Amino acid sequence: MASPVGQLSIASPEFAALWSDHRVRPCEADTYRLRHPPVGELTVTQQVLVPARSPEESLILATTEEGSNSQDALVLLRGQQQGT
């Protein structure tokens, strides 16, 4: 499985160009717990990336610890969105 940066780079040429240019300001990050009705409690780390050339734009990433129950819950939710 590709990393989030790899997935975004494949899906978005604009993201790939910005990422390779390294013109992204330091991100704000926070880890928190939330309760999602279908899958229960999960812990996510949210990061906000702001391109230096476009400070009015931002990219918000929510990730979970690899191999965790939270990751399993996100995989389950993704499957529900895709109708699988």
DRENTOR-471953 format. One record per atom (N, C-alpha, C, O): x, y, z; residue in one letter; residue number from 0. Coordinates in Angstrom, 2 decimals, padded with zeros to 5 digits. Example, Ala and Ser with C-alpha at 12.3 -4.5 7.8 and 13.67 -1.06 7.14 Angstrom:
<recs>
+---------+---------+---------+--------+-----+
|       X |       Y |       Z | residu | num |
+---------+---------+---------+--------+-----+
|  013.19 | -005.69 |  007.80 |      A |   0 |
|  012.30 | -004.50 |  007.80 |      A |   0 |
|  013.20 | -003.30 |  007.80 |      A |   0 |
|  014.24 | -003.32 |  008.46 |      A |   0 |
|  012.85 | -002.25 |  007.08 |      S |   1 |
|  013.67 | -001.06 |  007.14 |      S |   1 |
|  012.90 |  000.03 |  007.87 |      S |   1 |
|  013.41 |  001.14 |  008.04 |      S |   1 |
+---------+---------+---------+--------+-----+
</recs>
This chain:
<recs>
+---------+---------+---------+--------+-----+
|       X |       Y |       Z | residu | num |
+---------+---------+---------+--------+-----+
|  000.85 | -001.19 |  000.00 |      M |   0 |
|  000.00 |  000.00 |  000.00 |      M |   0 |
|  000.89 |  001.24 |  000.00 |      M |   0 |
|  001.85 |  001.32 |  000.76 |      M |   0 |
|  000.57 |  002.21 | -000.84 |      A |   1 |
|  001.35 |  003.44 | -000.94 |      A |   1 |
|  001.07 |  004.32 |  000.28 |      A |   1 |
|  000.00 |  004.26 |  000.89 |      A |   1 |
|  002.05 |  005.14 |  000.62 |      S |   2 |
|  001.88 |  006.09 |  001.72 |      S |   2 |
|  000.85 |  007.15 |  001.31 |      S |   2 |
|  000.56 |  007.28 |  000.12 |      S |   2 |
|  000.30 |  007.91 |  002.27 |      P |   3 |
| -000.63 |  008.97 |  001.91 |      P |   3 |
| -000.02 |  009.96 |  000.91 |      P |   3 |
| -000.70 |  010.40 | -000.02 |      P |   3 |
|  001.25 |  010.31 |  001.10 |      V |   4 |
|  001.90 |  011.24 |  000.17 |      V |   4 |
|  001.98 |  010.60 | -001.22 |      V |   4 |
|  001.75 |  011.27 | -002.22 |      V |   4 |
|  002.31 |  009.31 | -001.27 |      G |   5 |
|  002.37 |  008.61 | -002.55 |      G |   5 |
|  001.02 |  008.55 | -003.23 |      G |   5 |
|  000.93 |  008.78 | -004.44 |      G |   5 |
| -000.02 |  008.26 | -002.47 |      Q |   6 |
| -001.37 |  008.20 | -003.03 |      Q |   6 |
| -001.79 |  009.55 | -003.57 |      Q |   6 |
| -002.35 |  009.64 | -004.67 |      Q |   6 |
| -001.53 |  010.60 | -002.80 |      L |   7 |
| -001.89 |  011.94 | -003.25 |      L |   7 |
| -001.09 |  012.36 | -004.47 |      L |   7 |
| -001.61 |  013.01 | -005.38 |      L |   7 |
|  000.18 |  011.99 | -004.50 |      S |   8 |
|  001.03 |  012.33 | -005.64 |      S |   8 |
|  000.52 |  011.67 | -006.92 |      S |   8 |
|  000.56 |  012.28 | -007.99 |      S |   8 |
|  000.06 |  010.44 | -006.82 |      I |   9 |
| -000.49 |  009.73 | -007.98 |      I |   9 |
| -001.81 |  010.36 | -008.41 |      I |   9 |
| -002.06 |  010.51 | -009.61 |      I |   9 |
| -002.64 |  010.71 | -007.45 |      A |  10 |
| -003.98 |  011.22 | -007.75 |      A |  10 |
| -003.99 |  012.68 | -008.18 |      A |  10 |
| -004.90 |  013.10 | -008.90 |      A |  10 |
| -002.99 |  013.45 | -007.77 |      S |  11 |
| -003.01 |  014.89 | -008.03 |      S |  11 |
| -001.65 |  015.39 | -008.51 |      S |  11 |
| -000.72 |  015.51 | -007.72 |      S |  11 |
| -001.54 |  015.68 | -009.81 |      P |  12 |
| -000.29 |  016.24 | -010.31 |      P |  12 |
|  000.08 |  017.56 | -009.61 |      P |  12 |
|  001.26 |  017.85 | -009.40 |      P |  12 |
| -000.94 |  018.34 | -009.24 |      E |  13 |
| -000.67 |  019.60 | -008.54 |      E |  13 |
| -000.03 |  019.33 | -007.18 |      E |  13 |
|  000.94 |  020.00 | -006.80 |      E |  13 |
| -000.57 |  018.35 | -006.44 |      F |  14 |
|  000.03 |  018.00 | -005.15 |      F |  14 |
|  001.45 |  017.51 | -005.35 |      F |  14 |
|  002.35 |  017.91 | -004.60 |      F |  14 |
|  001.68 |  016.65 | -006.34 |      A |  15 |
|  003.01 |  016.10 | -006.59 |      A |  15 |
|  004.01 |  017.22 | -006.87 |      A |  15 |
|  005.14 |  017.19 | -006.39 |      A |  15 |
|  003.58 |  018.22 | -007.65 |      A |  16 |
|  004.48 |  019.34 | -007.96 |      A |  16 |
|  004.78 |  020.15 | -006.71 |      A |  16 |
|  005.93 |  020.52 | -006.48 |      A |  16 |
|  003.76 |  020.43 | -005.91 |      L |  17 |
|  003.98 |  021.20 | -004.68 |      L |  17 |
|  004.86 |  020.43 | -003.70 |      L |  17 |
|  005.75 |  021.00 | -003.08 |      L |  17 |
|  004.61 |  019.12 | -003.57 |      W |  18 |
|  005.39 |  018.31 | -002.64 |      W |  18 |
|  006.85 |  018.26 | -003.07 |      W |  18 |
|  007.74 |  018.41 | -002.24 |      W |  18 |
|  007.10 |  018.04 | -004.35 |      S |  19 |
|  008.49 |  017.94 | -004.82 |      S |  19 |
|  009.21 |  019.26 | -004.73 |      S |  19 |
|  010.44 |  019.30 | -004.63 |      S |  19 |
|  008.47 |  020.36 | -004.76 |      D |  20 |
|  009.06 |  021.69 | -004.66 |      D |  20 |
|  009.40 |  022.04 | -003.21 |      D |  20 |
|  010.13 |  022.99 | -002.96 |      D |  20 |
|  008.88 |  021.28 | -002.25 |      H |  21 |
|  009.13 |  021.46 | -000.82 |      H |  21 |
|  008.76 |  022.86 | -000.32 |      H |  21 |
|  009.42 |  023.39 |  000.57 |      H |  21 |
|  007.74 |  023.43 | -000.88 |      R |  22 |
|  007.31 |  024.76 | -000.45 |      R |  22 |
|  006.04 |  024.63 |  000.39 |      R |  22 |
|  005.02 |  025.27 |  000.12 |      R |  22 |
|  006.13 |  023.80 |  001.41 |      V |  23 |
|  005.02 |  023.60 |  002.33 |      V |  23 |
|  005.47 |  024.08 |  003.70 |      V |  23 |
|  006.53 |  023.68 |  004.19 |      V |  23 |
|  004.67 |  024.91 |  004.30 |      R |  24 |
|  005.00 |  025.41 |  005.64 |      R |  24 |
|  004.91 |  024.29 |  006.65 |      R |  24 |
|  004.24 |  023.28 |  006.40 |      R |  24 |
|  005.58 |  024.44 |  007.81 |      P |  25 |
|  005.42 |  023.43 |  008.86 |      P |  25 |
|  003.94 |  023.24 |  009.19 |      P |  25 |
|  003.16 |  024.20 |  009.16 |      P |  25 |
|  003.56 |  022.02 |  009.48 |      C |  26 |
|  002.14 |  021.74 |  009.69 |      C |  26 |
|  001.77 |  021.81 |  011.17 |      C |  26 |
|  002.59 |  021.63 |  012.07 |      C |  26 |
|  000.51 |  022.07 |  011.36 |      E |  27 |
| -000.09 |  021.98 |  012.68 |      E |  27 |
| -000.58 |  020.54 |  012.81 |      E |  27 |
| -001.15 |  020.00 |  011.87 |      E |  27 |
| -000.37 |  019.93 |  013.95 |      A |  28 |
| -000.81 |  018.55 |  014.13 |      A |  28 |
| -001.41 |  018.37 |  015.52 |      A |  28 |
| -001.01 |  019.02 |  016.48 |      A |  28 |
| -002.39 |  017.48 |  015.58 |      D |  29 |
| -003.00 |  017.16 |  016.86 |      D |  29 |
| -003.56 |  015.74 |  016.78 |      D |  29 |
| -004.08 |  015.33 |  015.75 |      D |  29 |
| -003.46 |  015.02 |  017.86 |      T |  30 |
| -004.02 |  013.68 |  017.95 |      T |  30 |
| -005.22 |  013.72 |  018.88 |      T |  30 |
| -005.16 |  014.31 |  019.96 |      T |  30 |
| -006.30 |  013.10 |  018.45 |      Y |  31 |
| -007.50 |  013.12 |  019.28 |      Y |  31 |
| -008.32 |  011.85 |  019.07 |      Y |  31 |
| -008.13 |  011.11 |  018.10 |      Y |  31 |
| -009.22 |  011.61 |  020.01 |      R |  32 |
| -010.12 |  010.46 |  019.95 |      R |  32 |
| -011.49 |  010.97 |  019.50 |      R |  32 |
| -011.92 |  012.06 |  019.88 |      R |  32 |
| -012.14 |  010.17 |  018.71 |      L |  33 |
| -013.51 |  010.51 |  018.32 |      L |  33 |
| -014.34 |  009.25 |  018.29 |      L |  33 |
| -013.81 |  008.14 |  018.23 |      L |  33 |
| -015.64 |  009.43 |  018.33 |      R |  34 |
| -016.56 |  008.29 |  018.29 |      R |  34 |
| -017.38 |  008.42 |  017.02 |      R |  34 |
| -018.12 |  009.38 |  016.83 |      R |  34 |
| -017.23 |  007.43 |  016.16 |      H |  35 |
| -017.97 |  007.38 |  014.91 |      H |  35 |
| -019.07 |  006.34 |  015.08 |      H |  35 |
| -018.78 |  005.19 |  015.41 |      H |  35 |
| -020.33 |  006.71 |  014.86 |      P |  36 |
| -021.44 |  005.79 |  015.17 |      P |  36 |
| -021.28 |  004.37 |  014.61 |      P |  36 |
| -021.48 |  003.42 |  015.36 |      P |  36 |
| -020.95 |  004.17 |  013.32 |      P |  37 |
| -020.87 |  002.80 |  012.84 |      P |  37 |
| -019.67 |  001.99 |  013.34 |      P |  37 |
| -019.77 |  000.77 |  013.46 |      P |  37 |
| -018.54 |  002.64 |  013.65 |      V |  38 |
| -017.34 |  001.86 |  013.99 |      V |  38 |
| -016.83 |  002.09 |  015.40 |      V |  38 |
| -015.90 |  001.41 |  015.83 |      V |  38 |
| -017.41 |  003.02 |  016.13 |      G |  39 |
| -016.99 |  003.25 |  017.52 |      G |  39 |
| -015.83 |  004.23 |  017.66 |      G |  39 |
| -015.63 |  005.10 |  016.81 |      G |  39 |
| -015.07 |  004.07 |  018.74 |      E |  40 |
| -013.99 |  005.00 |  019.05 |      E |  40 |
| -012.77 |  004.75 |  018.18 |      E |  40 |
| -012.40 |  003.61 |  017.92 |      E |  40 |
| -012.15 |  005.84 |  017.74 |      L |  41 |
| -010.87 |  005.74 |  017.05 |      L |  41 |
| -010.01 |  006.93 |  017.40 |      L |  41 |
| -010.51 |  007.99 |  017.79 |      L |  41 |
| -008.72 |  006.75 |  017.26 |      T |  42 |
| -007.74 |  007.81 |  017.52 |      T |  42 |
| -007.11 |  008.19 |  016.19 |      T |  42 |
| -006.59 |  007.34 |  015.47 |      T |  42 |
| -007.17 |  009.48 |  015.88 |      V |  43 |
| -006.59 |  009.97 |  014.63 |      V |  43 |
| -005.61 |  011.09 |  014.92 |      V |  43 |
| -005.74 |  011.82 |  015.91 |      V |  43 |
| -004.64 |  011.21 |  014.05 |      T |  44 |
| -003.74 |  012.36 |  014.07 |      T |  44 |
| -004.11 |  013.21 |  012.86 |      T |  44 |
| -004.09 |  012.74 |  011.72 |      T |  44 |
| -004.44 |  014.46 |  013.12 |      Q |  45 |
| -004.81 |  015.38 |  012.05 |      Q |  45 |
| -003.67 |  016.35 |  011.83 |      Q |  45 |
| -003.14 |  016.93 |  012.78 |      Q |  45 |
| -003.28 |  016.51 |  010.57 |      Q |  46 |
| -002.23 |  017.45 |  010.21 |      Q |  46 |
| -002.79 |  018.42 |  009.18 |      Q |  46 |
| -003.51 |  018.01 |  008.27 |      Q |  46 |
| -002.46 |  019.70 |  009.32 |      V |  47 |
| -002.88 |  020.72 |  008.38 |      V |  47 |
| -001.65 |  021.24 |  007.66 |      V |  47 |
| -000.75 |  021.81 |  008.29 |      V |  47 |
| -001.61 |  021.04 |  006.36 |      L |  48 |
| -000.49 |  021.51 |  005.54 |      L |  48 |
| -000.95 |  022.72 |  004.74 |      L |  48 |
| -002.04 |  022.71 |  004.17 |      L |  48 |
| -000.12 |  023.77 |  004.70 |      V |  49 |
| -000.44 |  024.98 |  003.97 |      V |  49 |
|  000.68 |  025.27 |  002.99 |      V |  49 |
|  001.82 |  025.50 |  003.41 |      V |  49 |
|  000.39 |  025.26 |  001.67 |      P |  50 |
|  001.43 |  025.58 |  000.70 |      P |  50 |
|  001.91 |  027.03 |  000.86 |      P |  50 |
|  001.09 |  027.94 |  000.99 |      P |  50 |
|  003.21 |  027.24 |  000.87 |      A |  51 |
|  003.77 |  028.57 |  001.06 |      A |  51 |
|  003.31 |  029.54 | -000.03 |      A |  51 |
|  003.12 |  030.72 |  000.23 |      A |  51 |
|  003.13 |  029.03 | -001.23 |      R |  52 |
|  002.72 |  029.90 | -002.35 |      R |  52 |
|  001.22 |  030.16 | -002.37 |      R |  52 |
|  000.76 |  031.05 | -003.08 |      R |  52 |
|  000.45 |  029.41 | -001.61 |      S |  53 |
| -001.01 |  029.56 | -001.60 |      S |  53 |
| -001.52 |  029.47 | -000.16 |      S |  53 |
| -002.20 |  028.51 |  000.19 |      S |  53 |
| -001.20 |  030.46 |  000.67 |      P |  54 |
| -001.57 |  030.37 |  002.09 |      P |  54 |
| -003.08 |  030.35 |  002.34 |      P |  54 |
| -003.51 |  030.03 |  003.45 |      P |  54 |
| -003.88 |  030.67 |  001.33 |      E |  55 |
| -005.33 |  030.62 |  001.50 |      E |  55 |
| -005.86 |  029.20 |  001.33 |      E |  55 |
| -007.04 |  028.94 |  001.58 |      E |  55 |
| -004.99 |  028.28 |  000.91 |      E |  56 |
| -005.38 |  026.89 |  000.73 |      E |  56 |
| -004.76 |  026.03 |  001.82 |      E |  56 |
| -003.74 |  026.41 |  002.41 |      E |  56 |
| -005.37 |  024.89 |  002.09 |      S |  57 |
| -004.79 |  023.95 |  003.05 |      S |  57 |
| -005.21 |  022.54 |  002.68 |      S |  57 |
| -006.22 |  022.32 |  002.02 |      S |  57 |
| -004.41 |  021.60 |  003.14 |      L |  58 |
| -004.68 |  020.19 |  002.95 |      L |  58 |
| -004.72 |  019.58 |  004.34 |      L |  58 |
| -003.76 |  019.70 |  005.10 |      L |  58 |
| -005.81 |  018.92 |  004.67 |      I |  59 |
| -005.96 |  018.31 |  005.99 |      I |  59 |
| -005.86 |  016.80 |  005.84 |      I |  59 |
| -006.62 |  016.19 |  005.09 |      I |  59 |
| -004.92 |  016.21 |  006.57 |      L |  60 |
| -004.72 |  014.76 |  006.56 |      L |  60 |
| -005.13 |  014.20 |  007.91 |      L |  60 |
| -004.77 |  014.74 |  008.95 |      L |  60 |
| -005.88 |  013.13 |  007.89 |      A |  61 |
| -006.22 |  012.42 |  009.12 |      A |  61 |
| -005.68 |  011.01 |  008.98 |      A |  61 |
| -006.07 |  010.27 |  008.07 |      A |  61 |
| -004.78 |  010.63 |  009.87 |      T |  62 |
| -004.15 |  009.32 |  009.79 |      T |  62 |
| -004.32 |  008.59 |  011.11 |      T |  62 |
| -004.64 |  009.18 |  012.14 |      T |  62 |
| -004.08 |  007.29 |  011.06 |      T |  63 |
| -004.14 |  006.46 |  012.26 |      T |  63 |
| -002.84 |  005.67 |  012.35 |      T |  63 |
| -002.09 |  005.57 |  011.38 |      T |  63 |
| -002.59 |  005.13 |  013.50 |      E |  64 |
| -001.39 |  004.31 |  013.70 |      E |  64 |
| -001.54 |  003.01 |  012.92 |      E |  64 |
| -002.58 |  002.34 |  012.99 |      E |  64 |
| -000.50 |  002.65 |  012.18 |      E |  65 |
| -000.54 |  001.43 |  011.38 |      E |  65 |
| -000.76 |  000.21 |  012.27 |      E |  65 |
| -000.12 |  000.05 |  013.31 |      E |  65 |
| -001.66 | -000.65 |  011.83 |      G |  66 |
| -001.94 | -001.88 |  012.56 |      G |  66 |
| -002.88 | -001.71 |  013.75 |      G |  66 |
| -003.15 | -002.67 |  014.47 |      G |  66 |
| -003.38 | -000.50 |  013.96 |      S |  67 |
| -004.24 | -000.23 |  015.12 |      S |  67 |
| -005.71 | -000.54 |  014.80 |      S |  67 |
| -006.09 | -000.70 |  013.64 |      S |  67 |
| -006.52 | -000.62 |  015.86 |      N |  68 |
| -007.96 | -000.77 |  015.69 |      N |  68 |
| -008.54 |  000.43 |  014.95 |      N |  68 |
| -009.51 |  000.29 |  014.20 |      N |  68 |
| -007.95 |  001.60 |  015.16 |      S |  69 |
| -008.41 |  002.80 |  014.48 |      S |  69 |
| -008.19 |  002.69 |  012.97 |      S |  69 |
| -009.04 |  003.10 |  012.18 |      S |  69 |
| -007.06 |  002.14 |  012.57 |      Q |  70 |
| -006.80 |  001.94 |  011.15 |      Q |  70 |
| -007.83 |  000.96 |  010.57 |      Q |  70 |
| -008.35 |  001.19 |  009.48 |      Q |  70 |
| -008.11 | -000.12 |  011.29 |      D |  71 |
| -009.11 | -001.09 |  010.84 |      D |  71 |
| -010.47 | -000.41 |  010.65 |      D |  71 |
| -011.19 | -000.71 |  009.70 |      D |  71 |
| -010.82 |  000.49 |  011.57 |      A |  72 |
| -012.10 |  001.19 |  011.49 |      A |  72 |
| -012.16 |  002.08 |  010.24 |      A |  72 |
| -013.19 |  002.14 |  009.57 |      A |  72 |
| -011.06 |  002.77 |  009.93 |      L |  73 |
| -011.05 |  003.62 |  008.74 |      L |  73 |
| -011.13 |  002.79 |  007.46 |      L |  73 |
| -011.79 |  003.19 |  006.50 |      L |  73 |
| -010.48 |  001.64 |  007.45 |      V |  74 |
| -010.57 |  000.74 |  006.29 |      V |  74 |
| -012.02 |  000.28 |  006.11 |      V |  74 |
| -012.52 |  000.22 |  004.99 |      V |  74 |
| -012.68 | -000.05 |  007.21 |      L |  75 |
| -014.08 | -000.45 |  007.16 |      L |  75 |
| -014.95 |  000.68 |  006.60 |      L |  75 |
| -015.81 |  000.44 |  005.75 |      L |  75 |
| -014.73 |  001.89 |  007.09 |      L |  76 |
| -015.51 |  003.04 |  006.61 |      L |  76 |
| -015.25 |  003.30 |  005.13 |      L |  76 |
| -016.18 |  003.61 |  004.39 |      L |  76 |
| -014.02 |  003.17 |  004.70 |      R |  77 |
| -013.70 |  003.37 |  003.28 |      R |  77 |
| -014.45 |  002.35 |  002.43 |      R |  77 |
| -014.97 |  002.68 |  001.37 |      R |  77 |
| -014.51 |  001.10 |  002.90 |      G |  78 |
| -015.24 |  000.07 |  002.18 |      G |  78 |
| -016.72 |  000.39 |  002.10 |      G |  78 |
| -017.35 |  000.11 |  001.08 |      G |  78 |
| -017.29 |  000.96 |  003.15 |      Q |  79 |
| -018.69 |  001.34 |  003.14 |      Q |  79 |
| -018.96 |  002.46 |  002.13 |      Q |  79 |
| -019.99 |  002.46 |  001.46 |      Q |  79 |
| -018.02 |  003.40 |  002.03 |      Q |  80 |
| -018.16 |  004.50 |  001.07 |      Q |  80 |
| -018.11 |  004.00 | -000.36 |      Q |  80 |
| -018.80 |  004.52 | -001.23 |      Q |  80 |
| -017.27 |  002.99 | -000.58 |      Q |  81 |
| -017.09 |  002.45 | -001.93 |      Q |  81 |
| -018.15 |  001.42 | -002.26 |      Q |  81 |
| -018.21 |  000.91 | -003.38 |      Q |  81 |
| -019.00 |  001.11 | -001.29 |      G |  82 |
| -020.08 |  000.17 | -001.52 |      G |  82 |
| -019.67 | -001.29 | -001.53 |      G |  82 |
| -020.33 | -002.14 | -002.12 |      G |  82 |
| -018.53 | -001.58 | -000.84 |      T |  83 |
| -018.08 | -002.97 | -000.80 |      T |  83 |
| -018.46 | -003.61 |  000.51 |      T |  83 |
| -018.17 | -004.78 |  000.73 |      T |  83 |
+---------+---------+---------+--------+-----+
</recs>
